[in-house]
Amino acid sequence: MKLYIAEKPSLGRAIADALPKPQKKQDGFIEASDGSIVSWCIGHLLEQAEPDDYDPKYKKWLQQDLPIVPTDWQFKAKPKTKKQLGVLKKLIKKAGTIVHAGDPDREGQLLVDEVLQFVGLSERQKQNTQRLLISDLNIQAVKKALSQQQPNQNFVPLSVSALARARADWLFGMNLTRAYTLAGQKSGFQGVLSVGRVQTPVLGLVVRRDAEIADFVSKPFYEVFASLETDDKSNFSAKWQPSEACEPYMDEEKRVLLKALAENVATRIKGQVGEVIEIEKKPKKQTAPLPYNLSALQIDASKAFGMSAKQVLDICQGLYEKHKLITYPRSDNRYLPMGHYKERESVVAAMVNNNGCEQSKVDAANLSLKSKCWNDKKVAAHHAIIPTSKKLKSAQLGYQEQQIYGLISRQYLAQFYPAFSYDETKAEIMIAGGLFIAKAKQVNEIGFKVLFGKASDDEDNLSTYLPPLVKGQRLHCHDAKIQEKHTQPPQYYTDATLLAAMTGISRYVQNKDIKKILKETDGLGTEATRAGIIELLFTRGFLTRNAKQIRSTELGQAMITMLPESLTLPDRTALWELNLAQIANKECTYQMFMAPLLSQLGEFVDSAMVAYNPDLKRLSKPRTFKRRGKKRTKAKS
C-alpha cells in the first residue's frame, strides 16, 4: 500500500483529486481505486515536551534548576489532534511505500518527518519513503509533482535544520523566559516576561526606534540653489555642493548647519557668471520588480491597504487552499522555474476572469518577453507567489481577497512589460569658486510602470527639465535662494517597515563581520513566522498600535532595559538563521550549531540572577496572572 501524508487536509484532498477514481472517503484519510491512501497531518501533530514532562520538579519555576537541557529530547502528541495521529499510526504500520507531502520548506519537512520518527519506520520503509513537493494545488500542477518525486533521504539536512531551530527556540525561550520572569518577580512584577530568539530582537528594534524619536532634537539646515539662465533665456536651477572647507559647519550627513555660511554663498554667486565644467548623459533602465515572496507582498499590502502581516498571510492561505488561485504563499523566493513560462497564457487568462487585472492591461503586455524571474538556478524548495490558471466559476472573492489577488496578478503581469527607460543628465557648474550640480531625468518609455499608476511615481521617476548644455558653456546666475529645512526624526515602525527591517536585518547588525556575511542571507525569522512574531508581541503586551504606527509599551521598554543588550540585538539570531541555512545545505552540522548555543545559554541564565528593574513594579499585571506552575512555558521564537 502506498501512503501519501500531506501537511494539511486541503493538500491531501488536492493530491487525492489527482489519483484514480472512484474513491472512498474514510475517517481521516481517502482511499483511491488503485489502493493508494491519502492521509494528512493538521499542522504539527506533535510538540516539544514541556520541562515537567522530563521531570515533575520543573513544574515549579526555580532559578537553581536553570538551564534545563534535555539529554533525550521528546515529542508528545497535541491533545486536539491526537485522533488524527492515531489514524496515521495505523496507516504507517501497514504502508509499503510512504510519500512525504509536507509543505516545501524546512518546517514542512520536519512536520511529517517527526511523525514518521515518532511512529517508527522499518529500515525498508525508510529506504522507500519518497518526497513530494507541491507548491500549486491545481490538479495539473499536482499531477506534474506526482511524476517528479524524490527520495525523502535527500531532504534529511532540511529536517535537521528545522529540528535544530525548534530545539534552539525551546532552550532559549523556555529557560530565559523562566529566568527573567523570576528576575521580574524580584523587581516586583507579577507576570510572565517572555523571551525568544526572534521576538526579543524585534522588540528591541521597536524600543530603540521609539527612544530615538523621543530623544530627537530637530536642527535647521540650509541648502543654496542658483537660478541660472542660458543665452537663449532658458532657465533652470542647480544645487550647491559644500566643499571640504565647510565640514566644520556640517553634520555627519553633509548638511550645512550654519545659516551665515549659506547666506555668504548666496551673496557671492548672485549676478556672477557660471561655467559648465562637466556634462554627463546616461541612458538608464529599470526592469519590472520580481514576482512576490511573502514578505514583499506583506510590505506592499501594508503600504497600499494598511493590512497587517498576519492579515495578508491569512488571506493568502485562503487564496491558496480554499480557492486555489495562487501558488504556495509562505515562499521566501522571488524566481520561477522555466517550466512555468509555458503556462503564462492560461495564467493571465485566469487573472482576467478572476478580476485580478483588466483585459486592456493584458492586451498591452508582450507575452513573448521573458524577464529575469524565470531562472531554474535561483529556485530552491519554493518559487515566487504567482496566480494559478484556475478560473473562478461562481464563487466570488471577498474584498480583501480581491485586493491581495490583484497585487499578485499585477506583479506577475509586470514580467511581460518592457523596462522603464529614461535618460539621466548631470551637469556640474562652477560659480565663483563653488560647485553646483543640476540633474534631470527624461522618460523615454514608461514601460511596466503603467501598471503601478501614479502612486508608484516618486520625484525621482518624474521627468525634470534641463536645457541642452555643453562643456565650457557660460551661464548667468541671476538669483540665489536659500532653503531652510529641518532634520526629521526617524518614523515609527509600521507593519511594512518592521517587516522590511526583519527581512533586511543586516542594516541593524553591529558586528561588521556578521553584517558582511548577512548582506544576502539575512533575515529575522522566516517568511512563515514573521507575521506571527509581530502579533505575538502585541498579545504579550510588549507592543501597541496607534493607527498604522507600531510602538513599544512601557512593559516592552522595561523588558528590553532589563535584558543584556546582546539578547536584544539581531546579530545573534540573524547568525543563527545563517547557520540553520548552512545545516540545510550540508555546510554545518547540528552539533556545530548547538555547542556554542548551550554555552551562551548558561551565561544568560547567570546574568538573569542579578537582573533588576524597579520600573517593573508599577507595571505589574492584575490578578488574572496565571501562577507559574501552570503551563505558560511553551517556547516560541
HELIX and SHEET records of a PDB file:
HELIX    1   1 PRO A    9  ASP A   17  1                                   9    
HELIX    2   2 PRO A   51  TYR A   54  1                                   4    
HELIX    3   3 PRO A   56  LYS A   59  5                                   4    
HELIX    4   4 GLN A   63  ASP A   65  5                                   3    
HELIX    5   5 PRO A   79  THR A   81  5                                   3    
HELIX    6   6 LYS A   82  LYS A   94  1                                  13    
HELIX    7   7 ARG A  106  VAL A  119  1                                  14    
HELIX    8   8 GLU A  123  ASN A  128  1                                   6    
HELIX    9   9 ILE A  139  LEU A  146  1                                   8    
HELIX   10  10 ASN A  152  PHE A  155  5                                   4    
HELIX   11  11 VAL A  156  LYS A  186  1                                  31    
HELIX   12  12 GLN A  199  ASP A  215  1                                  17    
HELIX   13  13 GLU A  244  TYR A  249  5                                   6    
HELIX   14  14 LYS A  259  ILE A  269  1                                  11    
HELIX   15  15 LEU A  294  PHE A  305  1                                  12    
HELIX   16  16 ALA A  309  GLN A  317  1                                   9    
HELIX   17  17 GLY A  318  LYS A  322  3                                   5    
HELIX   18  18 MET A  338  GLU A  343  5                                   6    
HELIX   19  19 ARG A  344  ASN A  353  1                                  10    
HELIX   20  20 GLN A  359  ASP A  363  1                                   5    
HELIX   21  21 ASP A  376  LYS A  378  5                                   3    
HELIX   22  22 TYR A  399  LEU A  413  1                                  15    
HELIX   23  23 ALA A  414  PHE A  416  5                                   3    
HELIX   24  24 GLY A  447  LEU A  451  5                                   5    
HELIX   25  25 LYS A  454  SER A  456  5                                   3    
HELIX   26  26 GLU A  459  ASN A  461  5                                   3    
HELIX   27  27 ASP A  495  THR A  503  1                                   9    
HELIX   28  28 ILE A  505  TYR A  508  5                                   4    
HELIX   29  29 LYS A  512  THR A  521  1                                  10    
HELIX   30  30 ARG A  530  THR A  539  1                                  10    
HELIX   31  31 GLU A  554  MET A  562  1                                   9    
HELIX   32  32 GLU A  565  THR A  568  1                                   4    
HELIX   33  33 ASP A  571  ALA A  584  1                                  14    
HELIX   34  34 TYR A  590  MET A  609  1                                  20    
HELIX   35  35 PRO A  614  LEU A  619  5                                   6    
SHEET    1   A 7 LYS A  24  GLN A  26  0                                        
SHEET    2   A 7 PHE A  29  GLU A  31 -1                                        
SHEET    3   A 7 ILE A  37  TRP A  40 -1                                        
SHEET    4   A 7 LYS A   2  ALA A   6  1                                        
SHEET    5   A 7 THR A  97  ALA A 101  1                                        
SHEET    6   A 7 GLN A 130  ARG A 131  1                                        
SHEET    7   A 7 GLN A 150  PRO A 151 -1                                        
SHEET    1   B 2 LEU A  46  GLN A  48  0                                        
SHEET    2   B 2 PHE A  75  ALA A  77 -1                                        
SHEET    1   C 7 PRO A 220  GLU A 229  0                                        
SHEET    2   C 7 ASN A 235  GLN A 241 -1                                        
SHEET    3   C 7 GLY A 434  GLU A 445 -1                                        
SHEET    4   C 7 PHE A 420  ILE A 431 -1                                        
SHEET    5   C 7 VAL A 273  GLN A 286 -1                                        
SHEET    6   C 7 ARG A 474  HIS A 486 -1                                        
SHEET    7   C 7 PRO A 220  GLU A 229 -1                                        
SHEET    1   D 2 LEU A 543  ASN A 546  0                                        
SHEET    2   D 2 GLN A 549  SER A 552 -1                                        
END                                                                             
